[in-house]
Amino acid sequence: MLDNLGASLKDAVKKLAGKTVIDRAAVDELVRDLQRALLSADVNVKLVMQLSQAIKQRALDEEPPKGMGAREHVLRIVYQELVHLMGTPGAVTLGPQTILMAGLQGSGKTTTTAKLARFFQRKGLRVGVICADTFRPGAYDQLKTLCDRISVPCYGDPKEPDALTIVREGLPRYRKLYEVIIIDTQGRHALEEHLIEEIININEMSHADHRWLVIDAALGQQASEQARRFHEAIGIDGVLITKMDGTAKGGGALSAVAETQSGIVFIGSGETIEDLERFEPDGFISRLLGMGDLKALVERAEEAISVEDVDVNAMLKGKFTLRDMYKQLEAVNKMGPLKQIMSMLPLGGMEIPDDVYDVTSTKMARYKVIMDSMTSPELDDPGIIGSSRIHRIARGAGAAPEDVRELIKYYKTMQRALKGMRGMGGGKFNMQRMMKKFGRTQ
């Protein structure tokens, strides 16, 4: 969803950037392109029409701020209106709290509970999880296995059929030991009255500080009915949307939730326990438009890697030698999938080939062997590596010349991509400059 919607939005932005005159016809064309992109992502038609009208009216009626050209002014409006469409994010506090997790069966609630525990753990808080899902066979075993991987305790009893009994016994134990307690409740195939009644009772017993709803992005606009029913029952104050990386309906889930009284708190965008992102509307839209999200990137880097691992500033500036590349790739891998990391860099619409992201541990090991066969000058300046050197390196590493060429090509692609964050060559339309004028503090 993010790839398709992001590509469509960036295409619309680039088309406008190439216009010599920004008149009513140019604005109308931009609005049509945006409508197609958003409707394809299953965003609610009514919201798309409201967005279109707001963009068109502001683009034609508002005067650009001093020092800002017409193109940048219109794109600034697009950015601001898309952020407004996403709604206000739900509040996340880093302190003692009890969180009640709600959702239908199959929404990814149990996995998301473990991801959430990992999020608070990374923030330095002591976390405990209670499994109150007594309906789904294996729910406790699944949650405990996930929690064991990150050394988070999980309380539950697979032999106890009453969820209230588990919560009643688990809460007093955990409140003495842990700052954040997350209660995973049971789901159903539909919004059954028994499910609602049980979660109301658990909410009253636990005195939960937050009641968060887990929604599968594949539900699209149907998510609004889920959010409304749960909100009426227990007062949902935050929504977590899962599986955003694998559906075309993610825009529907996002916009549907934005219409409710509950803000989005997190987005799940991958299968590993690290793949849970704090939802920030401005950063989310910025990444879709190819302007990156440096704030999120820096936060993730600070949590995942140390100063000894890599010079983050050098990485962001694209200033690194082949000698540094392997060390930096290892560090980047700790931060999460490379594709997510690259999406946080403001590349200004620069397209990165998919094979750049395909850096498996096997490939990294092969690259390391090849680099061990290079001389110091070659590691410092890959530009001197010609055909004869490639064959010598390949013989020394027991690799094919094509493997050496692949490594050098990968290095050059990464270098160009990372340098892209400094703007697209200082041309007439510079995404970096526009970002600054938006007033975003990264």
Buried (B, 14 or more C-beta within 10 A) or exposed (E): BBEBBBBBBBBBBEEBBEBEEBEEEBBBBBBEBBBBBBBBBBBBEEBBEBBBEBBBEBBEEEEBEEEBBBBBBBBBBBBBBBBBBBBEBBEBEEEEBBBBBBBBBBBBBBBBBBBBBBBBBBEEBBBBBBBBBBBBEEBBEBBBEBBEEBEBBBBBBBEBEEBBEBBEBBBEBBBEEBBBBBBBBBBBEEBEEEBBEBBEBBBEBBEBBBBBBBBBBBBBBBBBEBBBBBBEBBEBBBBBBBBBBBBBBBBBBBBBBBBBEBBBBBBBBBEEBBBBBBBBBBBBBBBBBBBBBBBBBBBBBEBBBEEEBBBBEBBBEBEBBBBBBBBBBBBBBBBBBBBBBBBBBBBBBBEBEEEBEEBEEEBBEBBBEBBEBBEEEBBBEBEEBEEEBBEBBBEBBEBEBEBBBBBBEBBEBBBBBBBBBBBBEEEEBBBBBBBEBBEBEB
